[in-house]
Amino acid sequence: MPRTGVGCAAGRRGQAYPFQSMGRLGAAGVINDATGGVDIVVVWDRDSNIALPVCEVAGQS
């Protein structure tokens, strides 16, 4: 079975967030993370199967 999810890239670095792993957050959740010095926020809603990643680069999102 293929793994699906969302990701965010910053320069040569990136971070993937598989839907299967986000399911542990419950029906909805927020992931706060960072990669390559860039802040990342992923908002997850299990019922609609939607995850929205936001990466902030150089003070702009």
C-alpha positions as CSV (number, residue, x, y, z in Angstrom):
1,M,0.0,0.0,0.0
2,P,1.5,3.4,-1.0
3,R,2.1,5.9,1.8
4,T,0.5,9.3,1.3
5,G,1.0,12.5,3.2
6,V,2.2,16.1,2.8
7,G,5.6,17.6,3.0
8,C,7.4,20.9,3.2
9,A,10.8,21.7,1.6
10,A,13.2,24.5,2.5
11,G,16.3,24.7,0.3
12,R,17.9,21.3,0.2
13,R,16.0,20.0,3.2
14,G,12.5,18.7,3.5
15,Q,10.2,17.0,5.9
16,A,7.4,14.5,5.2
17,Y,4.3,14.0,7.3
18,P,2.5,10.7,6.4
19,F,-1.2,10.7,7.0
20,Q,-0.9,7.4,8.8
21,S,1.3,9.1,11.5
22,M,-1.0,12.1,11.7
23,G,-3.9,9.8,12.5
24,R,-2.4,9.5,16.0
25,L,-3.2,13.1,16.6
26,G,-6.9,12.2,16.8
27,A,-9.6,13.8,14.7
28,A,-7.7,17.1,14.3
29,G,-4.4,18.4,15.3
30,V,-1.5,20.7,14.8
31,I,2.2,19.7,14.2
32,N,4.8,22.3,15.0
33,D,8.2,21.5,13.5
34,A,11.3,22.9,11.9
35,T,13.6,21.8,9.1
36,G,16.7,23.5,7.8
37,G,16.1,26.4,10.2
38,V,12.6,27.0,8.7
39,D,9.5,26.8,11.0
40,I,6.7,24.4,9.8
41,V,3.1,24.1,10.9
42,V,0.9,21.3,9.6
43,V,-2.9,21.5,10.4
44,W,-4.6,18.1,10.1
45,D,-8.3,17.1,9.9
46,R,-8.9,13.4,9.7
47,D,-12.6,13.6,8.8
48,S,-11.9,15.5,5.6
49,N,-8.5,13.8,5.1
50,I,-6.9,17.2,4.6
51,A,-3.5,18.4,5.9
52,L,-2.3,21.9,5.2
53,P,1.5,22.6,5.6
54,V,2.7,26.1,6.1
55,C,6.5,26.9,5.8
56,E,7.9,30.2,6.8
57,V,10.9,31.3,4.7
58,A,12.8,34.6,5.4
59,G,10.0,36.0,7.5
60,Q,7.3,35.3,4.9
61,S,4.8,32.4,4.9
